[in-house]
Amino acid sequence: MNITYIIGLVAAILVFLLGCVLGINIGPKAAGLEPITFNPGNLWNFFDAASIFIVIGCTVAIVVASFPGDTLASVPKHFGIMLNANKFDPMKYIDQLVDLAQTARKNGLLALEGKANEQEDPFFKMAIMLIVDANDPDKVRAILENDIECMSARHEDAAALYDKAGAVAPAFGMVGTLVGLINMLNNMELSGDGGSSIGKDMGTALITTLYGCILAHMIFGPIANNLRIRDGEEVLCKQIIVEGIMSIQSGENPKALREKLLTYIPQGKRVEGGKAAASGE
């Protein structure tokens, strides 16, 4: 579970709501007032159904108009990917690759076919089968690296959906503000006390900008960033698979293979002597 995303989102919402109802009275002008006051009724000042309709409705409509149906249909899947922070573990792949290297050195590459059929990761299975079928090393690397590039491009398309939503939401927040200001000016009376509602009307007009900023920076921005982080984690694991598979095909020593693959991981996260640590020849 991506606990940092949940903590950050909940904290941002709580801080915003607290800021709406909290009053901090400090300074000469606050003499005689309580240092801290709460006014829950202020929350209603930040609610306007028409503003919500304009910002959310127009943002969703433009996103739908900007992306194909396949990308839009994957939105629920995006949330599952974003919230799963432990799906890609480089050490697990390194251990498996070292096991494969040991098997290949003892029994040959053809012995890896059974191992390939045990793999749940289709990319890993394909990589193993490419060397079992005695393909040219350059061809194997080209196929695997092309697969990674295409996968990363698809992931970028998914993140771009939320980038688009994050860019559109504040824009329609401003549109809603203009709509509110236009209505305010049309309804304003310049004689008598007819102008007494200007403050209320102005506040209503500005609420749409607030909604647009909240959607862009509290919702869509973090989602896009987390999707790119998941993409980076998956790309790293697949790069490890590529290097490991190429080394196995060339007959590299399992211990040397492990040392090579550990260089892909930050020093503090390396597990020396893991379950698949090689014993040498």
N, C-alpha and C positions, 0 to 999 in steps of 0.2 A: 504493500500500500504506500502510495506517495504521500506520506504524512506531512511533509513540509508544505505541499500545495494546500492541503486541507487547513493546516494551522494558519498559513498566511492569508487564505481567503476569509476564514472565519474572523481572524484578527482585524482584517481590513474592514469588514462589515461592522464589527462591534465598535471599532474606533470611529467610524463614520456616524453610526447611530448615537454613540456617546457624545460626539461633537455637536450633534443636532440638538440634544437636550441639555447639555452641560453649560453652565455659566461660571466663569472664573473671574471673580471680582477683585482685581488688584490695582492699586494706585490711588491717587488722591480722589478721583471721581467715584471710587468705590467705598468711600467712608460711610460707615453705618450699615453696610450691606454684608450679608453672609459671604464668607470667602468663596464658597462653592455652592451653587444652586442647581437644581434639576427641575426642568419643566417638560415632562413627557408630552404635553400638548403641542410642543413645537414640531413634533414629527408630522403633524397634519399640514404644516406649512410646506413640507417637501413632497406632498402627494398631489398629483394632478393627473386624472385619468386620460385627458386628451393628450398631454405631453407624453405619457407612456405609450399611447397608441401610435403617435407620430414616430417616435424614436425607434421603438422595437419593431413596429410594423414595417416601416420603410427600410430599416436595416436588414431585416429578414428578406424582404422582397428583393432588394438589390443583390444580396448574397445569392439568392435563388437564381436571379437573372445572370449572375456572373460565372456560375460553375455548372458542370454537367450533373445529371441526375446520379451517376455512380458515386461521385464525390460527396454529394449531399446525403445520399443514403448511408454513407460510412460514418456520419457524425456520431451515432451512438458508440460505434467501435472506437472512435478517436478517444472518447472519455475513458473507455476501458484500458486502452494503451497508456494514456497519460497517467492514470492512477496506479498502474502496475510498475512500481519502481524497481522491482527485483527480478524482472523477466530475463534480463541478459546478464549473465555472470561469466566474465572472461575466464576465471579460474576453472570453471566447470569444463569449458571447451578445451582449455590447455590440458587438463587431466585426461580428457577423452582422446585428444590427439596423441599424447604421449603413450597411452595404452595402444592406440592403433599402430604407432611407430614400433613398439615392442612386438606386436603381433606380426607386422610386416617383416621385421628382421628375422623372426623365427620361422615363419611359414610362407612368406612371400605375399605379394600384393593381392593375389586371388583370394587369400584367406580373409580379406577385408570385406568381401561381399556380404557375408552373414552379418558383420557389424553394421554395414550400411542399412540393411533391412530393419535393424533395431532402432534406427534414428528417427526421432519425431520431427526434427528440424529438416524440412525438405532441401534446404540449401546444403546442409552438411551431408545429407544422403547423396545428393547429386555430385558433390565434390568427391566423395569417396568412390562413387561408381565411375567417374571420369578417369581416375587413375587405375581402377580395377580393369577397365576396358582398354588399358594401354594406349591412351591418347597421347599425342605429342605434348610435352610440358608447356610449350608456348601456347598451344591451343587451349589447354586446361586453364591456364592463368587468364587468358583473354576471355573465355566464357564466364569464369567466376567473377572477374572484375567488372565485366559488362552487366552481369546480374546485380552486383552491388550498386553500380551507378544508376541503373534503371529503378531499383528499389528506392534509393535515396531521392530520386526525382519525384517518384510518387508520394513519398513522405513530405517533400517540400510543397507539393500541390495541396496536400491536406493542411499543412501549417498556413499556407497562403490564404486559405478560406477564412481563417480567424484573423489574419492580418487585414484582409479586406473588410471584415466586419468591424475590426478595431478602428479602421480609417473612416468607415462610413458612419458609424454611430455618432461621433462628435460632430460630423458635418450635418447630419440631420438634427442633432441637438441645436445647432445654429439655425437651421431652417425653422424648427419649431419656435425658437426665440423670435425670429422675424415674423412668423405668423402671429405670435402673441402681441408683438409690438404694433403690428398693423391693426389688429383688432382693437388694441388699447387706444390708438390714435383715432380710429374711426368712431369709437364710443365716447371719446373725451369731450366734455363740454367746457368751453373757455369762460363761461359766465356763471355767476352764482357759486354754489358749492359743488357743482357737478364734477370738478376735478379731484374730489377727495378720494376716489378709488384708484388713482394713478399708482400709488405705492403697491397696492395689492395686485393690480394688473401687471406691473413691472416684475414683481416677484414670480407670478405665474409664468410670464414669458421666459424668465431666466431658468426655470426648472428644467426645461428640455435640454439646455446645455449641460446641466448637472447630470442628468440621466445619461447623455451621450458619453460624458467623461467616465462615469462609473462603469458603463458597459465596456468601453474601450480598454481601460486600465486595470479594472478589477476582475473582469471576466475574460474577454477575448485575448488580451495580451499574454497573461500567464498560461492560457491553454496553448497558444502558438509556441511559446518558449518551451514548455514542457514536451510538446510533440517533437521539437527539434532536438531536445536532450535525449529522448528515447531513440530517435533516429541515429544520433551519434553513438549511443551505446550499442545499437544493433550493428552499425557499420563496423565498429571496433571488433566485435565478436566475429563478424564475417571476414574481416581482414586477418584475424588470427587463424581462422579456418583455412584461408587461402595459403598463408605462409606455412602453416602446419602441413597441409596436404602436399604442397610442392616439395617440402623437405622430406616427407615420407616417400614420395615418388623417387626422389634422388637418393634414398637410402641413408639419410642422415642419422647419426647416433641419437637415440631417444633422450639421453641426458643433455646433449648439446641442443637438441630441439627445444627441450623445456626451457633452457637458459635463454634461447633466442626469443621464444614466445613471451617470456616474462618481461621482456623489455617493452612490451606494449602496455604494461600496467604500471601505474605510479609505484615508486619504491615502497611506500608505506602499506600498499595493499597487496603486495606479493606474498604468496604463501609458499615458503621454501619447504621442500620435502613433503609435498602433498601426497594424496593417496596414489597418484600415478607417477611419483618420482622415479626416474629411471635409475637403474643400478649400473649403467655403463653399457658395455658391449652386449 
